[in-house]
């Protein structure tokens, strides 16, 4: 099976039903995407499939074939932190940090779809679980990243 991950084609020989999370972690050594609950509830395993935040711990890898997969490693492919990552640092979002790769990918997907989300948009779309409870900082960081992206867009016009 061929998977387009972070703009590169990877050929893997795995069982069709193997969850994408384990293909990423065990077969391709992309360990930024985390295992949390195993039932697609917590969001630690979130990647983008064709730009949509998707949980991978229960998703068969075969479903992702032919789609663009973006992992946390692909959020800032040129080595520069993304606006979301910069905002995460600025607002000191992480405590333990375990859920953060999935949370950042989910925030990137949200801002790609809704460039200037409201608190309600964030509450409805960011359903990842943060055991540390930093939801207020997460929301503030998403607003900061949206503003940064908006400022860049305005400069380009």
C-alpha positions in Angstrom: 0.0 0.0 0.0 1.2 3.5 -0.8 0.6 6.4 1.6 1.2 10.1 0.9 2.5 11.3 4.2 3.8 14.9 4.6 4.1 15.2 0.8 6.2 12.0 0.4 5.0 8.6 -0.9 5.7 5.7 1.5 5.2 2.1 0.5 4.3 -0.2 3.4 3.5 -3.9 3.4 1.0 -4.2 6.2 -2.4 -5.9 6.8 -5.2 -3.9 5.3 -6.9 -3.4 8.7 -3.8 -2.2 10.5 -4.7 1.2 12.1 -2.9 4.1 10.5 -1.5 5.1 13.9 0.5 1.9 14.1 1.7 2.2 10.4 3.0 5.7 11.2 4.6 4.8 14.5 5.8 1.2 14.1 6.4 0.9 10.3 7.6 4.4 9.5 9.0 5.5 12.8 7.0 8.7 12.9 6.4 8.8 16.6 5.0 12.3 16.9 1.5 11.0 16.5 0.6 9.5 19.9 -1.4 6.6 21.2 -3.8 7.6 23.9 -7.1 5.8 24.4 -7.3 3.4 21.5 -11.0 4.2 20.8 -10.7 7.5 18.9 -11.9 9.6 21.8 -8.9 11.5 23.1 -7.4 12.8 19.9 -3.7 12.1 20.7 -3.5 10.2 17.4 -4.9 13.1 15.3 -3.5 13.7 11.8 -5.0 15.5 8.8 -6.5 13.4 6.0 -7.0 15.7 3.0 -6.9 18.6 5.5 -9.5 17.2 7.9 -8.5 16.4 11.5 -8.8 12.6 11.8 -8.1 10.1 14.6 -5.9 7.3 13.5 -5.9 4.7 16.3 -9.0 2.9 14.9 -8.7 4.0 11.3 -7.5 1.3 8.9 -4.5 2.5 7.0 -6.2 1.3 3.8 -8.8 4.1 4.2 -5.9 6.7 4.0 -4.5 5.3 0.8 -4.8 8.0 -2.0 -5.3 10.8 0.6 -2.8 13.5 1.7 -1.8 12.6 5.3 -0.3 15.4 7.4 1.2 14.4 10.7 2.7 16.7 13.4 6.1 16.2 11.6 4.5 17.7 8.5 3.0 20.8 10.2 6.3 22.7 9.8 8.2 20.9 7.0 10.7 23.6 6.5 11.9 23.5 10.1 10.2 26.8 11.0 7.5 26.6 13.6 4.0 27.1 12.4 1.8 30.0 13.7 -0.1 27.5 15.8 3.2 26.1 17.3 4.4 29.6 18.0 1.2 30.5 19.7 1.3 27.3 21.8 4.7 28.4 23.1 3.6 32.0 23.7 0.6 30.9 25.7 2.5 28.1 27.5 -0.2 25.6 26.5 1.4 22.3 27.4 1.9 20.9 30.8 2.6 17.2 30.4 2.5 17.7 26.6 1.3 14.2 25.7 -1.8 15.3 23.8 -0.2 18.3 22.2 0.8 16.8 18.8 -2.8 15.8 18.2 -4.1 19.0 19.6 -1.8 21.1 17.3 -2.8 19.1 14.2 -6.5 19.6 15.1 -5.9 23.3 15.6 -4.1 23.6 12.2 -7.1 21.8 10.5 -9.6 24.1 12.2 -7.7 27.3 11.1 -7.4 25.9 7.6 -11.1 25.6 7.4 -12.2 28.5 9.6 -9.5 31.2 9.5 -11.0 33.3 12.3 -12.9 30.9 14.6 -15.1 32.0 17.4 -14.9 30.4 20.9 -17.9 28.4 19.9 -16.2 27.1 16.7 -13.2 26.1 18.8 -15.3 24.4 21.4 -17.2 22.4 18.8 -14.3 21.5 16.6 -11.4 20.9 19.0 -12.7 17.8 20.8 -9.3 16.4 21.8 -8.9 15.7 25.5 -6.2 17.5 27.5 -5.8 15.7 30.8 -4.0 18.8 32.2 -7.1 20.9 31.4 -5.3 23.7 29.6 -8.4 24.4 27.4 -8.4 28.2 28.1 -4.8 28.4 27.0 -5.5 26.3 24.0 -8.4 28.5 22.9 -6.2 31.7 23.4 -3.4 30.1 21.4 -5.8 29.3 18.5 -7.0 32.9 18.5 -3.4 34.2 18.5 -2.5 31.9 15.6 -5.6 33.0 13.7 -4.5 36.6 14.2 -1.0 35.9 13.0 -2.3 34.1 9.9 -4.7 37.0 9.2 -1.9 39.5 9.7 0.3 37.6 7.1 -2.6 37.5 4.7 -3.2 41.2 5.0 0.5 41.9 4.4 0.3 39.8 1.2 -2.6 41.8 -0.2 
